[in-house]
Amino acid sequence: MDGWQPHVASAAISVIPRVERTTIYLDAEQLRRLRSLAAASDRPRDHLIREAIDRYLGRCDGFRLPSWVGVWTDGTPADPRRWP
C-alpha cells in the first residue's frame, strides 16, 4: 500500500478548531443556568461559553468613544504636549 494516506483522519484534523484550555469561575446561579441551558439545548457547556464570548466580542468590535472624549473645553483636540 505504497503512498496510502489516512484521508479520514486528515479531514477530521482540518475540521477541528484549535482551542486553548482556560479556567473561568462561575457563581452557583451562573453554573446552574449554564447547566440548564446546555441540557435544554443538547449542546456542551464549552460551546455555549464560546458562543457567548463571541457575541460579547462582536458587540465590542464596533465600540467607539464619543467624539467629545479627548477634547478640551474650547473644542480643540486633547494633545498631551499641551499638558502642564
Buried (B, 14 or more C-beta within 10 A) or exposed (E): EEEEEEEEEEEEEEEEEEEEEEEEEEEEEEEEEBEEEBEEEEEEBEEBBEEEEEEEEEEEEEEEEEEEEEEEEEEEEEEEEEEE
